[in-house]
Amino acid sequence: MALVTGGAALAAVLVAPGAHAAQGTEADSASQEAAVRGLLPGWRLTDTGTGARFRGLAAVSRSTAWVAGSRGTVLRTSDGGRTWRDVSPPGAADLELRDIEAFDGRRAVALAIGEGEASRVLRTEDGGATWTESFRNTDPRAFFNCLTFFDSRHGLAAGDPVDGKFRVLSTADGGRSWRVLPDAGMPAALPGEAGFAASGQCLVSSGAKDVWLTTGGAETARVLHSRDRGLTWTASASTLPAGDPARGVFAVAFRDRAHGIAVGGDYRPDQASPKASAVTGDGGRSWRQSATPPPAYRSGVTWLPYSRTAALSVGPTGTDLTLDGGRTWRTVDPGSYDTVDCTPDLGCWASGEKGRVARLGF
């Protein structure tokens, strides 16, 4: 009950008239930040009973979430993280699961990454009791990184360039079958350009047809945007670090088809990432560097529900909060996480290394 009350209080703070930092005064912004920080003391770690690294996360609600990670591990909770059930696909111990998308507590689609046949898509309809392999990559040049779904039927999976263009898969039956989309509408990849399978957020959608794909490794870190479920794309330069295989845009989040946040940097712990985030208000056609970005590389980002200005970013060195749509960030938790996701009922989850999965406490 306390959590429900806290969630309602948080929603009231985030949607209160005049509370949005982008619209209110500096005092409004400070007041909202104080209120939100008071309601969000940090992540509450749960006991997953495993040391797997969970870069794949699908938050369904405050009570239900899925995580997918190393050694083919998939866990599911239906009681807010108090207990986790190991629902890993049989025989998947050699697979690296880097993304998972769930429609509810029973239906989920997971992506395994790697060259050639290591890239696979697995699907369950019974809460993980049984799994079906619905796609296995047979092209040794292909390497898939991320999944996204527009609804319970239509989704995409994106991989690194093949023959000079990013490869995209499409499904229209909830992940039961997949086909490679034609690449005639895909811009040419830059030399060295690729995607990052770091958080399951290098491919994200908003609404019925809009989808964004993030890149790195080239001289410019880009964000590609499609308005027609992956048939045609446009590419825009971001302001995030580039020029090295370890640098680029690692994740994006869009609260609608226009307003988005990009995070990333250089994932090497001994390298600085002074420009780790950027924002857009035009669907990704242009990006503006954050005035005060997160202090280090970040691999995951999500908007807080019911807010036009509040979002969270996560990475190995901490969690950051913005209350002005991504223009300025402040670290609110020092724990290590790879990815983050929130649900409409104010259930926010994060996952990462050494079996770490947490739910945001109020």
Phi and psi in degrees as a GROMACS rama.xvg file:
@    title "Ramachandran Plot"
@    xaxis  label "Phi"
@    yaxis  label "Psi"
@TYPE xy
-62.2176  -37.4341  ALA-2
-67.0861  -41.1057  LEU-3
-61.3541  -44.3345  VAL-4
-61.2662  -43.6536  THR-5
-62.3798  -40.0042  GLY-6
-61.8124  -42.4138  GLY-7
-64.1259  -39.3021  ALA-8
-64.6984  -42.0039  ALA-9
-62.3481  -44.5508  LEU-10
-58.942  -40.948  ALA-11
-62.5791  -39.9462  ALA-12
-66.0286  -44.4608  VAL-13
-71.1274  -30.584  LEU-14
-107.998  4.98946  VAL-15
-61.791  139.483  ALA-16
-56.0108  132.515  PRO-17
79.7868  0.391127  GLY-18
-84.9369  -16.8418  ALA-19
-72.8933  126.817  HIS-20
-62.0371  -31.5673  ALA-21
-70.4337  -19.7653  ALA-22
-111.219  -28.4282  GLN-23
-91.9633  -170.922  GLY-24
-83.5802  174.624  THR-25
-61.9764  -35.9327  GLU-26
-65.438  -39.816  ALA-27
-57.8232  -46.11  ASP-28
-60.8896  -46.0813  SER-29
-63.4991  -39.147  ALA-30
-65.4285  -43.8733  SER-31
-65.1151  -43.2199  GLN-32
-61.2851  -42.5345  GLU-33
-61.977  -42.1013  ALA-34
-65.637  -45.2805  ALA-35
-66.806  -43.6331  VAL-36
-62.7078  -32.5537  ARG-37
-68.9805  -32.2  GLY-38
-87.1034  -17.9831  LEU-39
-117.803  76.909  LEU-40
-70.1191  -17.3769  PRO-41
145.122  -176.638  GLY-42
-80.7293  143.392  TRP-43
-105.489  105.846  ARG-44
-63.9216  143.164  LEU-45
-111.497  160.157  THR-46
-94.5356  104.31  ASP-47
-89.8614  -17.2657  THR-48
73.1202  20.2658  GLY-49
-145.91  159.502  THR-50
-104.945  13.2072  GLY-51
-64.8405  153.716  ALA-52
-95.9992  121.898  ARG-53
-104.194  94.2921  PHE-54
-90.1337  -13.8528  ARG-55
-102.272  130.527  GLY-56
-144.799  132.341  LEU-57
-131.3  106.05  ALA-58
-87.3408  123.894  ALA-59
-98.1459  -40.9165  VAL-60
-163.356  -175.543  SER-61
-61.0236  -29.2775  ARG-62
-97.8605  -27.4277  SER-63
-118.317  130.646  THR-64
-154.146  154.561  ALA-65
-121.411  146.162  TRP-66
-132.793  147.905  VAL-67
-135.954  141.397  ALA-68
-159.859  -150.098  GLY-69
-67.3552  160.054  SER-70
56.3814  30.6639  ARG-71
64.9374  25.9192  GLY-72
-85.2469  130.184  THR-73
-129.291  127.989  VAL-74
-121.089  153.369  LEU-75
-139.758  137.943  ARG-76
-121.373  146.888  THR-77
-127.333  9.27359  SER-78
-129.479  35.0843  ASP-79
74.0322  18.685  GLY-80
94.2278  0.423659  GLY-81
-64.2797  -36.7653  ARG-82
-136.555  148.924  THR-83
-123.715  138.565  TRP-84
-105.843  128.655  ARG-85
-77.0247  110.182  ASP-86
-119.522  35.135  VAL-87
-61.7911  141.583  SER-88
-63.0843  137.208  PRO-89
-59.8723  138.802  PRO-90
72.4395  16.0785  GLY-91
-101.53  12.6006  ALA-92
-62.6807  -21.8027  ALA-93
-91.1242  0.238422  ASP-94
-94.5976  146.589  LEU-95
-103.904  104.015  GLU-96
-87.8367  117.786  LEU-97
-115.236  -7.20681  ARG-98
-150.957  147.826  ASP-99
-147.37  136.111  ILE-100
-121.665  128.454  GLU-101
-121.718  139.593  ALA-102
-93.4033  -25.97  PHE-103
-168  -160.626  ASP-104
-77.8811  -5.39317  GLY-105
-116.437  -32.2265  ARG-106
-107.929  126.728  ARG-107
-151.211  154.941  ALA-108
-128.733  127.161  VAL-109
-118.402  147.034  ALA-110
-115.469  126.404  LEU-111
-98.9593  140.274  ALA-112
-109.307  165.471  ILE-113
137.048  170.422  GLY-114
-74.1042  146.876  GLU-115
57.4158  -130.885  GLY-116
-71.7934  -5.40748  GLU-117
-68.9787  -25.0794  ALA-118
-82.5906  116.466  SER-119
-143.564  160.232  ARG-120
-120.802  129.928  VAL-121
-119.503  147.124  LEU-122
-136.639  141.222  ARG-123
-129.662  147.072  THR-124
-121.406  4.2124  GLU-125
-132.279  38.8634  ASP-126
72.2365  17.5337  GLY-127
94.6587  2.10466  GLY-128
-62.973  -37.7081  ALA-129
-136.64  150.975  THR-130
-129.158  148.51  TRP-131
-123.16  130.736  THR-132
-80.0583  114.363  GLU-133
-101.864  -11.3178  SER-134
-154.941  135.656  PHE-135
-132.989  122.792  ARG-136
-69.6509  128.874  ASN-137
-109.913  0.604419  THR-138
-94.0159  114.067  ASP-139
-64.1577  -14.1319  PRO-140
-86.9405  -13.3002  ARG-141
-92.763  148.955  ALA-142
-150.308  111.564  PHE-143
-94.5625  146.353  PHE-144
-119.393  -38.5438  ASN-145
-148.718  157.87  CYS-146
-121.393  155.468  LEU-147
-154.91  153.089  THR-148
-126.667  138.872  PHE-149
-83.0314  -33.4057  PHE-150
-156.779  -166.951  ASP-151
-73.7383  -6.42511  SER-152
-115.864  -42.5175  ARG-153
-99.6623  126.449  HIS-154
-152.939  170.531  GLY-155
-135.623  154.867  LEU-156
-129.468  138.962  ALA-157
-122.505  144.023  ALA-158
-133.384  179.253  GLY-159
-67.3388  165.225  ASP-160
-62.3003  141.076  PRO-161
-127.797  128.041  VAL-162
56.4405  35.2877  ASP-163
86.2188  5.64934  GLY-164
-140.746  144.959  LYS-165
-61.3139  137.779  PHE-166
-95.316  135.698  ARG-167
-129.959  132.624  VAL-168
-100.874  153.284  LEU-169
-133.327  144.24  SER-170
-130.65  144.607  THR-171
-123.771  11.7317  ALA-172
-133.128  36.6708  ASP-173
73.2163  19.4002  GLY-174
94.6621  6.3504  GLY-175
-72.1343  -29.9671  ARG-176
-145.005  154.303  SER-177
-137.606  151.013  TRP-178
-138.856  148.27  ARG-179
-77.0472  125.978  VAL-180
-75.1499  148.29  LEU-181
-62.5418  147.681  PRO-182
-102.413  14.1356  ASP-183
-61.4358  -30.8111  ALA-184
-95.666  10.3519  GLY-185
-99.6659  126.534  MET-186
-62.0558  154.379  PRO-187
-64.8588  140.197  ALA-188
-73.1142  148.856  ALA-189
-77.1186  157.757  LEU-190
-56.8266  126.009  PRO-191
81.5621  0.262169  GLY-192
-75.8077  140.405  GLU-193
-158.391  179.419  ALA-194
-106.008  168.084  GLY-195
-117.473  120.693  PHE-196
-90.1821  61.5681  ALA-197
-104.398  -22.8901  ALA-198
-152.894  2.29286  SER-199
71.8995  14.9181  GLY-200
-123.329  23.9552  GLN-201
-85.5934  -5.99311  CYS-202
-139.445  114.384  LEU-203
-135.467  152.756  VAL-204
-124.143  160.394  SER-205
-145.947  123.134  SER-206
78.7428  -159.612  GLY-207
-83.2278  -22.815  ALA-208
-140.124  -16.2856  LYS-209
-82.7043  136.859  ASP-210
-149.011  146.427  VAL-211
-126.796  142.224  TRP-212
-124.692  128.186  LEU-213
-101.835  152.477  THR-214
-137.802  166.954  THR-215
-161.477  -172.276  GLY-216
87.4109  -18.4528  GLY-217
-102.086  -175.918  ALA-218
-64.9666  -26.246  GLU-219
-126.929  133.749  THR-220
-87.9395  124.444  ALA-221
-118.57  164.618  ARG-222
-126.841  123.182  VAL-223
-98.5691  143.035  LEU-224
-130.385  133.706  HIS-225
-121.672  137.348  SER-226
-102.133  0.775849  ARG-227
-132.833  41.4443  ASP-228
59.7917  37.88  ARG-229
95.4547  4.97251  GLY-230
-79.4403  -42.3285  LEU-231
-130.157  147.579  THR-232
-135.933  152.078  TRP-233
-123.013  150.292  THR-234
-118.193  138.447  ALA-235
-130.906  143.746  SER-236
-76.9072  139.191  ALA-237
-99.2693  179.216  SER-238
-101.967  4.27246  THR-239
-76.7782  158.298  LEU-240
-54.6051  142.133  PRO-241
-146.771  -170.235  ALA-242
84.539  14.281  GLY-243
-156.941  146.474  ASP-244
-58.9242  -18.9066  PRO-245
-94.4147  0.97349  ALA-246
-117.325  148.511  ARG-247
156.6  -163.395  GLY-248
-91.3134  120.048  VAL-249
-98.4095  -24.4309  PHE-250
-158.534  150.158  ALA-251
-134.784  156.721  VAL-252
-140.655  133.915  ALA-253
-121.563  128.555  PHE-254
-86.7987  -14.9063  ARG-255
-158.284  -170.209  ASP-256
-76.1816  -5.29062  ARG-257
-110.21  -42.7763  ALA-258
-100.345  118.688  HIS-259
-139.458  163.393  GLY-260
-129.394  135.799  ILE-261
-117.369  138.995  ALA-262
-132.892  159.214  VAL-263
169.037  -130.351  GLY-264
122.409  -140.97  GLY-265
-116.292  116.874  ASP-266
-74.8349  -10.1535  TYR-267
-71.3783  128.103  ARG-268
-64.5376  -20.2332  PRO-269
-94.6295  7.92888  ASP-270
-116.474  137.616  GLN-271
-77.3343  153.59  ALA-272
-131.098  76.9625  SER-273
-73.7762  -11.601  PRO-274
-128.657  60.5274  LYS-275
-84.5017  2.87889  ALA-276
-152.938  157.485  SER-277
-151.084  163.057  ALA-278
-130.882  155.818  VAL-279
-137.404  147.142  THR-280
-121.561  7.87835  GLY-281
-128.881  34.6714  ASP-282
75.7613  12.5366  GLY-283
98.5098  4.78433  GLY-284
-66.0002  -33.4838  ARG-285
-140.274  151.836  SER-286
-129.019  140.84  TRP-287
-117.759  131.672  ARG-288
-63.1756  138.676  GLN-289
-63.8484  139.329  SER-290
-65.5056  -41.1985  ALA-291
-128.763  90.4331  THR-292
-76.9973  171.427  PRO-293
-55.3546  153.226  PRO-294
-75.6093  -7.65451  PRO-295
-155.626  177.536  ALA-296
-51.2186  135.72  TYR-297
-129.502  138.604  ARG-298
-110.455  -14.097  SER-299
-138.093  152.251  GLY-300
-155.099  145.516  VAL-301
-152.822  148.38  THR-302
-80.5316  143.412  TRP-303
-76.2614  139.77  LEU-304
-58.7086  143.577  PRO-305
68.3261  12.333  TYR-306
-118.646  140.958  SER-307
-91.3629  -5.84584  ARG-308
-134.851  -12.8075  THR-309
-100.077  134.495  ALA-310
-151.717  162.409  ALA-311
-121.326  142.318  LEU-312
-125.064  150.132  SER-313
-135.439  157.268  VAL-314
-167.318  -176.301  GLY-315
-62.0355  -21.5737  PRO-316
-109.509  6.75885  THR-317
151.302  175.769  GLY-318
-113.506  136.717  THR-319
-120.14  149.713  ASP-320
-119.037  134.579  LEU-321
-117.804  143.229  THR-322
-120.49  8.76323  LEU-323
-130.449  38.1936  ASP-324
72.2733  20.8547  GLY-325
100.785  1.6704  GLY-326
-75.2918  -37.8619  ARG-327
-133.529  145.31  THR-328
-130.055  151.403  TRP-329
-138.696  131.951  ARG-330
-69.8628  130.781  THR-331
-119.622  -7.29639  VAL-332
-157.129  136.75  ASP-333
-90.7498  -2.52016  PRO-334
-69.1135  157.181  GLY-335
-89.6247  123.037  SER-336
-142.089  152.448  TYR-337
-101.905  -30.0464  ASP-338
-149.031  161.718  THR-339
-149.628  147.514  VAL-340
-154.645  142.032  ASP-341
-125.015  155.433  CYS-342
-119.737  162.122  THR-343
-59.9078  -23.8351  PRO-344
-91.2587  24.1674  ASP-345
64.7696  34.8684  LEU-346
-96.9495  109.589  GLY-347
-111.271  132.371  CYS-348
-129.173  152.309  TRP-349
-140.205  150.798  ALA-350
-145.703  160.728  SER-351
-174.429  -142.734  GLY-352
-72.549  161.037  GLU-353
53.9105  37.1532  LYS-354
73.0281  14.9703  GLY-355
-74.1753  118.886  ARG-356
-136.258  133.004  VAL-357
-138.087  155.016  ALA-358
-116.832  142.011  ARG-359
-71.8099  127.964  LEU-360
-97.2542  152.621  GLY-361
